[in-house]
Amino acid sequence: MAKQIVSIKVPIKSVSALTLKRALRLYETIKKSRSTAYFSVNGMTFSINDLPKTIHFLSSVQKKEVLLVIEGEDAEGLHRKILDSINLSRENARENPGLYRKN
Protein backbone atom coordinates (compact mmCIF):
# COMPACT_ATOMS: atom_id res chain seq x y z
CA MET A 1 0.00 0.00 0.00
CA ALA A 2 1.25 3.50 -0.82
CA LYS A 3 2.17 6.03 1.80
CA GLN A 4 -0.60 8.56 2.53
CA ILE A 5 -0.37 12.05 4.04
CA VAL A 6 -3.40 13.77 5.57
CA SER A 7 -3.92 16.57 8.06
CA ILE A 8 -6.57 17.66 10.52
CA LYS A 9 -7.01 20.72 12.73
CA VAL A 10 -7.20 19.65 16.37
CA PRO A 11 -8.95 22.07 18.79
CA ILE A 12 -6.81 23.08 21.76
CA LYS A 13 -8.67 26.00 23.38
CA SER A 14 -12.41 25.20 23.36
CA VAL A 15 -14.95 23.11 25.26
CA SER A 16 -14.21 20.20 22.93
CA ALA A 17 -10.46 20.77 23.26
CA LEU A 18 -7.72 18.20 23.49
CA THR A 19 -7.54 17.35 27.20
CA LEU A 20 -4.78 15.29 28.78
CA LYS A 21 -7.01 12.20 28.61
CA ARG A 22 -7.79 12.82 24.93
CA ALA A 23 -4.12 13.51 24.19
CA LEU A 24 -3.19 10.15 25.73
CA ARG A 25 -5.84 8.38 23.67
CA LEU A 26 -4.64 10.15 20.53
CA TYR A 27 -1.06 9.15 21.29
CA GLU A 28 -2.05 5.50 21.87
CA THR A 29 -4.15 5.40 18.70
CA ILE A 30 -1.31 6.76 16.58
CA LYS A 31 1.31 4.48 18.17
CA LYS A 32 -0.86 1.42 17.39
CA SER A 33 -1.16 2.45 13.74
CA ARG A 34 1.30 2.14 10.88
CA SER A 35 1.56 5.92 10.66
CA THR A 36 3.65 8.73 12.07
CA ALA A 37 2.14 11.99 13.27
CA TYR A 38 3.39 15.53 13.73
CA PHE A 39 1.85 18.63 15.26
CA SER A 40 2.44 21.87 13.41
CA VAL A 41 1.87 25.37 14.81
CA ASN A 42 3.48 28.76 14.15
CA GLY A 43 5.83 27.24 11.59
CA MET A 44 7.14 24.67 14.08
CA THR A 45 6.72 20.93 13.58
CA PHE A 46 6.77 18.56 16.53
CA SER A 47 6.75 14.75 16.40
CA ILE A 48 4.20 12.97 18.58
CA ASN A 49 6.62 10.09 19.29
CA ASP A 50 7.90 11.40 22.64
CA LEU A 51 4.84 11.59 24.93
CA PRO A 52 6.25 13.89 27.67
CA LYS A 53 7.56 16.37 25.10
CA THR A 54 4.27 16.20 23.20
CA ILE A 55 2.20 16.97 26.32
CA HIS A 56 4.55 19.84 27.22
CA PHE A 57 4.34 21.19 23.67
CA LEU A 58 0.53 21.05 23.60
CA SER A 59 0.20 22.68 27.02
CA SER A 60 2.32 25.63 25.87
CA VAL A 61 0.38 26.30 22.65
CA GLN A 62 -1.54 29.59 22.70
CA LYS A 63 -3.51 28.97 19.49
CA LYS A 64 -7.12 27.71 19.36
CA GLU A 65 -6.09 24.74 17.26
CA VAL A 66 -3.02 22.96 15.93
CA LEU A 67 -2.51 21.07 12.71
CA LEU A 68 -1.97 17.33 13.08
CA VAL A 69 -0.20 15.82 10.07
CA ILE A 70 -0.49 12.04 9.70
CA GLU A 71 1.81 10.13 7.37
CA GLY A 72 1.81 6.39 6.67
CA GLU A 73 0.06 3.41 5.12
CA ASP A 74 -3.13 3.79 7.14
CA ALA A 75 -3.16 7.61 7.44
CA GLU A 76 -6.63 8.06 5.91
CA GLY A 77 -8.25 5.52 8.23
CA LEU A 78 -6.52 7.07 11.22
CA HIS A 79 -7.64 10.52 10.03
CA ARG A 80 -11.28 9.36 9.98
CA LYS A 81 -10.95 7.82 13.44
CA ILE A 82 -9.49 11.01 14.94
CA LEU A 83 -12.05 13.22 13.19
CA ASP A 84 -14.87 11.03 14.56
CA SER A 85 -13.41 11.40 18.05
CA ILE A 86 -13.24 15.21 17.73
CA ASN A 87 -16.82 15.35 16.45
CA LEU A 88 -18.00 13.15 19.33
CA SER A 89 -16.28 15.48 21.81
CA ARG A 90 -18.06 18.47 20.26
CA GLU A 91 -21.41 16.70 20.47
CA ASN A 92 -20.82 15.75 24.11
CA ALA A 93 -19.87 19.34 24.92
CA ARG A 94 -23.11 20.59 23.34
CA GLU A 95 -25.32 18.00 25.03
CA ASN A 96 -23.72 18.21 28.48
CA PRO A 97 -22.28 21.72 28.79
CA GLY A 98 -21.95 21.49 32.59
CA LEU A 99 -19.58 18.55 32.31
CA TYR A 100 -17.31 20.34 29.85
CA ARG A 101 -17.34 23.82 31.35
CA LYS A 102 -14.02 25.63 31.42
CA ASN A 103 -12.92 26.70 34.91
C-alpha positions in Angstrom: 0.0 0.0 0.0 1.2 3.5 -0.8 2.2 6.0 1.8 -0.6 8.6 2.5 -0.4 12.0 4.0 -3.4 13.8 5.6 -3.9 16.6 8.1 -6.6 17.7 10.5 -7.0 20.7 12.7 -7.2 19.7 16.4 -8.9 22.1 18.8 -6.8 23.1 21.8 -8.7 26.0 23.4 -12.4 25.2 23.4 -15.0 23.1 25.3 -14.2 20.2 22.9 -10.5 20.8 23.3 -7.7 18.2 23.5 -7.5 17.3 27.2 -4.8 15.3 28.8 -7.0 12.2 28.6 -7.8 12.8 24.9 -4.1 13.5 24.2 -3.2 10.2 25.7 -5.8 8.4 23.7 -4.6 10.1 20.5 -1.1 9.1 21.3 -2.1 5.5 21.9 -4.2 5.4 18.7 -1.3 6.8 16.6 1.3 4.5 18.2 -0.9 1.4 17.4 -1.2 2.4 13.7 1.3 2.1 10.9 1.6 5.9 10.7 3.7 8.7 12.1 2.1 12.0 13.3 3.4 15.5 13.7 1.8 18.6 15.3 2.4 21.9 13.4 1.9 25.4 14.8 3.5 28.8 14.2 5.8 27.2 11.6 7.1 24.7 14.1 6.7 20.9 13.6 6.8 18.6 16.5 6.8 14.7 16.4 4.2 13.0 18.6 6.6 10.1 19.3 7.9 11.4 22.6 4.8 11.6 24.9 6.3 13.9 27.7 7.6 16.4 25.1 4.3 16.2 23.2 2.2 17.0 26.3 4.6 19.8 27.2 4.3 21.2 23.7 0.5 21.0 23.6 0.2 22.7 27.0 2.3 25.6 25.9 0.4 26.3 22.6 -1.5 29.6 22.7 -3.5 29.0 19.5 -7.1 27.7 19.4 -6.1 24.7 17.3 -3.0 23.0 15.9 -2.5 21.1 12.7 -2.0 17.3 13.1 -0.2 15.8 10.1 -0.5 12.0 9.7 1.8 10.1 7.4 1.8 6.4 6.7 0.1 3.4 5.1 -3.1 3.8 7.1 -3.2 7.6 7.4 -6.6 8.1 5.9 -8.2 5.5 8.2 -6.5 7.1 11.2 -7.6 10.5 10.0 -11.3 9.4 10.0 -11.0 7.8 13.4 -9.5 11.0 14.9 -12.0 13.2 13.2 -14.9 11.0 14.6 -13.4 11.4 18.1 -13.2 15.2 17.7 -16.8 15.3 16.5 -18.0 13.2 19.3 -16.3 15.5 21.8 -18.1 18.5 20.3 -21.4 16.7 20.5 -20.8 15.7 24.1 -19.9 19.3 24.9 -23.1 20.6 23.3 -25.3 18.0 25.0 -23.7 18.2 28.5 -22.3 21.7 28.8 -22.0 21.5 32.6 -19.6 18.5 32.3 -17.3 20.3 29.8 -17.3 23.8 31.4 -14.0 25.6 31.4 -12.9 26.7 34.9 
